[in-house]
């Protein structure tokens, strides 16, 4: 066996080197191929990993771009809406601009008018200032005059106070004189009333047969028909005779009344309400006044003092009675005589 093993070793020794070299070469090639394969696998895996990472990045970028695109689309829609709103606002602003342009033109006109008014107001203010200066000068002059007047008033008041002090006795005397005068006047009135009563009593006695002559209150009344024709102021013969008796009574009365009694005989003319319109007497005023004056003139011609006589015409405005009958109208046409104190 040992010989066999030795032989085999020898045979193997002869065979092994070539085989081993082949095997080694194959192994080395195999190892090289494996290394290359492994290296290739490594690079492939690395490349695959890189591609996966790149794909993931691309996917992520695509997602981001998709989101951005959606966002941009929404922004674009919003921008479109905003653009439409802006266009509408622009149209509105253009209309407003047109309106404001018209208003600006109107405001320009108003501004010009306001400027003109302001210029006029300024001129008026200047005028008022000049007037105010003149007024101030006048006020100063008036103040000076007022001061002078006040001084004069003070002097007058002093003089008045002195006069009032002196006048107290005079006032007392005047009061006494007034009381005494009132007593004298009352006495004169009483005396005149007594003479009036005597005078009218005498006239009644003289004219007692004349029904158209009567006493009414404190007046002695002649109907106009007794003294004058209708519508005339010249006395009739019958009227002159009646006035003659009256004049004699007045002359006798004038002798009896004391001179200190200031009396008068008032002759009043009255007509009825029927109007008159003639060349001589345009109205009843003229007729009544002319008749009273005619009686006064005749009394003067018969010796009655002119300063004791008064003539007045009242027309139709103081009737004794109201009405339009012939009897009432006749009574209202009259001449009245009143004995009064002045």
C-alpha positions as CSV (number, residue, x, y, z in Angstrom):
1,X,0.0,0.0,0.0
2,X,2.8,2.3,0.8
3,X,4.3,1.4,-2.5
4,X,0.9,2.1,-4.0
5,X,0.5,5.3,-2.3
6,X,3.9,6.4,-3.2
7,X,3.2,5.5,-6.8
8,X,-0.1,7.4,-6.7
9,X,1.7,10.3,-5.2
10,X,4.2,10.2,-7.9
11,X,1.5,9.9,-10.5
12,X,-0.4,12.6,-8.9
13,X,2.7,14.6,-8.7
14,X,3.1,14.3,-12.4
15,X,-0.5,15.0,-13.1
16,X,-1.3,17.8,-10.5
17,X,0.6,20.7,-11.6
18,X,-1.2,21.1,-14.9
19,X,-4.5,20.3,-13.4
20,X,-3.9,22.6,-10.5
21,X,-2.9,25.3,-12.8
22,X,-6.0,24.8,-14.8
23,X,-8.1,24.6,-11.7
24,X,-6.4,27.6,-10.2
25,X,-6.8,29.4,-13.4
26,X,-10.4,28.4,-13.5
27,X,-10.8,29.3,-9.9
28,X,-9.2,32.6,-10.4
29,X,-11.3,33.2,-13.5
30,X,-14.3,32.1,-11.5
31,X,-13.3,34.3,-8.7
32,X,-12.7,37.1,-11.1
33,X,-16.1,36.5,-12.7
34,X,-17.7,36.3,-9.3
35,X,-15.9,39.5,-8.3
36,X,-16.9,41.1,-11.5
37,X,-20.5,39.8,-11.1
38,X,-20.6,40.9,-7.5
39,X,-19.1,44.2,-8.5
40,X,-21.5,44.5,-11.3
41,X,-24.3,43.5,-9.0
42,X,-23.1,46.1,-6.6
43,X,-23.0,48.7,-9.2
44,X,-26.4,47.5,-10.6
45,X,-27.9,47.6,-7.1
46,X,-26.3,51.0,-6.5
47,X,-27.6,52.2,-9.8
48,X,-31.0,50.6,-9.1
49,X,-31.1,52.2,-5.7
50,X,-30.1,55.5,-7.3
51,X,-32.8,55.1,-9.9
52,X,-35.3,54.3,-7.1
53,X,-34.2,57.3,-5.2
54,X,-34.3,59.4,-8.4
55,X,-37.8,57.9,-9.1
56,X,-38.9,58.7,-5.7
57,X,-37.5,62.2,-6.0
58,X,-39.2,62.6,-9.4
59,X,-42.5,61.2,-7.9
60,X,-42.2,63.6,-5.0
61,X,-41.4,66.5,-7.4
62,X,-44.3,65.5,-9.6
63,X,-46.6,65.6,-6.6
64,X,-45.2,68.9,-5.6
65,X,-45.6,70.2,-9.1
66,X,-49.2,68.8,-9.2
67,X,-49.9,70.6,-6.0
68,X,-48.3,73.8,-7.3
69,X,-50.3,73.4,-10.5
70,X,-53.6,73.0,-8.6
71,X,-52.6,76.0,-6.5
72,X,-51.7,78.0,-9.5
73,X,-55.0,76.9,-11.2
74,X,-56.9,78.1,-8.1
75,X,-54.9,81.2,-8.1
76,X,-55.5,81.7,-11.8
77,X,-59.2,81.3,-11.2
78,X,-59.1,83.8,-8.3
79,X,-57.0,86.1,-10.5
80,X,-59.5,85.8,-13.2
81,X,-62.3,86.7,-10.7
82,X,-60.2,89.5,-9.4
83,X,-59.5,90.6,-13.0
84,X,-63.2,90.6,-13.7
85,X,-63.9,92.5,-10.5
86,X,-61.1,94.9,-11.3
87,X,-62.5,95.4,-14.8
88,X,-65.9,96.2,-13.3
89,X,-64.4,98.5,-10.8
90,X,-62.4,100.1,-13.6
91,X,-65.6,100.7,-15.5
92,X,-67.3,102.1,-12.4
93,X,-64.3,104.3,-11.8
94,X,-64.4,105.5,-15.4
95,X,-68.1,106.4,-15.0
96,X,-67.3,108.1,-11.6
97,X,-64.4,109.9,-13.3
98,X,-66.7,111.2,-16.0
99,X,-69.2,112.3,-13.3
100,X,-66.5,113.9,-11.3
101,X,-65.2,115.6,-14.4
102,X,-68.6,117.2,-14.9
103,X,-68.7,118.1,-11.2
104,X,-65.2,119.5,-11.4
105,X,-66.4,121.7,-14.3
106,X,-69.5,122.7,-12.2
107,X,-67.3,123.2,-9.2
108,X,-64.9,125.4,-11.3
109,X,-67.9,127.6,-12.2
110,X,-68.9,127.7,-8.5
111,X,-65.3,128.4,-7.6
112,X,-65.2,131.3,-10.0
113,X,-68.5,132.6,-8.6
114,X,-67.3,132.1,-5.1
115,X,-64.1,134.0,-6.0
116,X,-66.1,136.8,-7.4
117,X,-68.3,136.8,-4.3
118,X,-65.2,136.8,-2.1
119,X,-63.7,139.7,-4.0
120,X,-67.0,141.6,-3.6
121,X,-67.1,140.7,0.1
122,X,-63.5,141.8,0.5
123,X,-64.4,145.1,-1.2
124,X,-67.5,145.5,1.0
125,X,-65.4,144.7,4.0
126,X,-62.9,147.4,3.1
127,X,-65.8,149.8,2.6
128,X,-67.2,148.8,5.9
129,X,-63.9,149.3,7.5
130,X,-63.6,152.8,6.2
131,X,-67.2,153.4,7.2
132,X,-66.4,151.9,10.6
133,X,-63.5,154.3,11.0
134,X,-65.7,157.2,10.1
135,X,-68.3,155.9,12.5
136,X,-65.7,155.6,15.3
137,X,-64.7,159.2,14.7
138,X,-68.4,160.2,14.8
139,X,-68.8,158.2,18.0
140,X,-65.9,159.9,19.6
141,X,-67.4,163.3,18.6
142,X,-70.8,162.2,20.0
143,X,-69.2,161.0,23.2
144,X,-67.6,164.4,23.6
145,X,-71.0,166.1,22.9
146,X,-72.6,163.6,25.3
147,X,-70.1,164.5,28.0
148,X,-70.9,168.2,27.4
149,X,-74.6,167.5,27.6
150,X,-74.2,165.6,30.8
151,X,-72.4,168.5,32.3
152,X,-75.1,170.8,31.1
153,X,-77.7,168.4,32.5
154,X,-76.0,168.3,35.8
155,X,-76.0,172.1,35.9
156,X,-79.7,172.2,34.9
157,X,-80.5,169.6,37.6
158,X,-78.8,171.7,40.2
159,X,-80.7,174.8,39.0
160,X,-83.9,172.8,38.9
161,X,-83.4,171.5,42.4
162,X,-82.9,175.1,43.5
163,X,-86.0,176.1,41.6
164,X,-88.0,173.3,43.1
165,X,-86.9,174.3,46.5
166,X,-88.1,177.9,45.8
167,X,-91.2,176.6,44.0
168,X,-92.6,174.8,47.0
169,X,-94.1,177.9,48.4
170,X,-95.4,178.8,44.9
171,X,-97.0,175.4,44.6
172,X,-98.8,175.9,47.9
173,X,-100.0,179.3,46.7
174,X,-101.1,177.8,43.4
175,X,-103.0,175.1,45.1
176,X,-104.7,177.7,47.3
177,X,-105.4,179.8,44.2
178,X,-106.7,176.7,42.3
179,X,-109.0,175.9,45.1
180,X,-110.2,179.5,45.3
181,X,-110.6,179.6,41.5
182,X,-112.6,176.4,41.5
183,X,-114.8,177.9,44.2
184,X,-115.2,181.1,42.0
185,X,-115.9,179.1,38.9
186,X,-118.4,177.0,40.7
187,X,-120.0,180.1,41.9
188,X,-120.0,181.6,38.4
189,X,-121.5,178.5,37.0
190,X,-124.2,178.6,39.6
191,X,-124.8,182.3,38.8
192,X,-124.8,181.6,35.1
193,X,-127.3,178.8,35.6
194,X,-129.5,181.3,37.4
195,X,-129.2,183.8,34.6
196,X,-129.8,181.0,32.1
197,X,-133.0,180.1,33.9
198,X,-134.0,183.8,34.0
199,X,-133.1,184.2,30.3
200,X,-135.0,181.1,29.2
201,X,-137.9,182.0,31.4
202,X,-138.1,185.5,29.9
203,X,-137.9,184.0,26.4
204,X,-140.7,181.6,27.2
205,X,-142.7,184.5,28.4
206,X,-142.0,186.5,25.2
207,X,-142.7,183.6,22.9
208,X,-145.4,181.8,24.9
209,X,-147.8,182.0,22.0
210,X,-145.4,180.4,19.5
211,X,-145.8,176.6,19.4
212,X,-143.0,176.2,16.9
213,X,-140.5,177.6,19.4
214,X,-139.7,175.4,22.4
215,X,-137.1,174.6,25.1
216,X,-135.3,171.2,24.7
217,X,-132.9,170.5,27.6
218,X,-130.6,173.5,28.0
219,X,-131.3,174.8,24.5
220,X,-133.9,177.2,23.1
221,X,-135.1,175.8,19.8
222,X,-136.5,177.6,16.7
223,X,-137.9,175.5,13.9
224,X,-136.1,176.3,10.7
225,X,-139.5,177.1,9.0
226,X,-140.0,179.9,11.5
227,X,-136.8,181.7,10.4
228,X,-135.9,180.5,6.9
229,X,-137.5,179.5,3.6
230,X,-136.8,175.9,2.5
231,X,-133.2,175.5,1.3
232,X,-132.3,179.2,2.0
233,X,-130.2,181.0,4.6
234,X,-131.9,184.5,4.4
235,X,-134.4,185.0,7.2
236,X,-138.1,185.7,6.6
237,X,-139.9,188.7,8.0
238,X,-141.5,186.4,10.6
239,X,-138.1,185.1,11.5
240,X,-136.7,188.6,11.9
241,X,-139.5,189.5,14.3
242,X,-138.8,186.4,16.4
243,X,-135.1,187.2,16.5
244,X,-135.8,190.8,17.4
245,X,-137.5,189.6,20.6
246,X,-134.5,187.3,21.2
247,X,-132.0,190.0,20.7
248,X,-133.8,192.4,23.2
249,X,-133.8,189.6,25.8
250,X,-130.0,189.0,25.2
251,X,-129.2,192.7,25.4
252,X,-131.1,193.0,28.7
253,X,-129.4,189.8,30.0
254,X,-125.9,191.1,29.1
255,X,-126.5,194.1,31.3
256,X,-127.4,191.9,34.3
257,X,-124.7,189.2,34.1
258,X,-121.6,190.4,36.1
259,X,-118.5,191.1,33.9
260,X,-116.4,188.5,35.7
261,X,-118.6,185.7,34.3
262,X,-117.3,184.8,30.9
263,X,-120.4,183.6,29.0
264,X,-121.4,183.1,25.4
265,X,-124.5,182.4,23.4
266,X,-123.9,179.5,20.9
267,X,-126.1,179.4,17.8
268,X,-126.3,175.9,16.2
269,X,-127.7,175.2,12.8
270,X,-129.2,171.7,12.0
271,X,-130.8,170.3,8.9
272,X,-132.8,167.1,8.2
273,X,-131.3,164.0,6.5
274,X,-132.5,164.9,3.0
275,X,-129.4,166.0,1.0
276,X,-129.1,169.3,-0.7
277,X,-126.9,170.1,-3.7
278,X,-127.2,173.6,-5.0
279,X,-124.7,176.1,-6.4
280,X,-124.9,178.1,-3.2
281,X,-125.0,175.1,-0.8
282,X,-123.2,171.9,-2.0
283,X,-124.2,170.0,1.2
284,X,-126.2,170.4,4.4
285,X,-123.0,171.4,6.2
286,X,-122.9,174.7,4.2
287,X,-126.6,175.3,4.7
288,X,-126.6,174.7,8.5
289,X,-123.5,176.9,8.9
290,X,-124.9,179.7,6.8
291,X,-128.2,179.7,8.7
292,X,-126.4,179.9,12.1
293,X,-124.1,182.7,10.8
294,X,-127.2,184.6,9.5
295,X,-128.8,184.5,13.0
296,X,-125.5,185.6,14.6
297,X,-125.1,188.5,12.2
298,X,-128.6,189.7,12.8
299,X,-128.2,189.5,16.6
300,X,-125.1,191.7,16.3
301,X,-127.0,194.2,14.2
302,X,-129.6,194.4,17.0
303,X,-127.0,195.3,19.7
304,X,-125.7,191.9,21.0
305,X,-122.0,191.9,21.6
306,X,-120.2,189.9,18.9
307,X,-117.7,188.5,21.4
308,X,-120.6,186.8,23.2
309,X,-121.8,184.9,20.1
310,X,-120.7,181.6,18.5
311,X,-122.0,180.1,15.2
312,X,-121.8,176.4,14.4
313,X,-123.3,174.1,11.7
314,X,-123.9,170.4,12.2
315,X,-125.7,169.5,9.0
316,X,-127.9,166.4,9.4
317,X,-125.6,164.6,11.9
318,X,-127.2,165.5,15.2
319,X,-130.9,164.8,14.8
320,X,-133.4,165.1,17.7
321,X,-135.2,162.0,16.5
322,X,-134.4,159.2,14.1
323,X,-136.8,158.5,11.3
324,X,-137.9,159.7,7.9
325,X,-141.5,160.9,8.4
326,X,-142.3,164.5,7.6
327,X,-143.0,165.3,11.2
328,X,-139.6,164.0,12.4
329,X,-137.8,165.7,9.5
330,X,-139.5,169.0,10.4
331,X,-138.4,168.8,14.1
332,X,-134.8,168.0,13.1
333,X,-134.6,171.2,11.0
334,X,-133.9,173.7,13.7
335,X,-131.8,176.6,15.1
336,X,-130.7,176.0,18.7
337,X,-129.5,178.6,21.2
338,X,-127.4,177.7,24.2
339,X,-126.2,180.0,27.0
340,X,-122.8,178.6,28.1
341,X,-119.6,179.7,29.9
342,X,-116.4,179.7,27.9
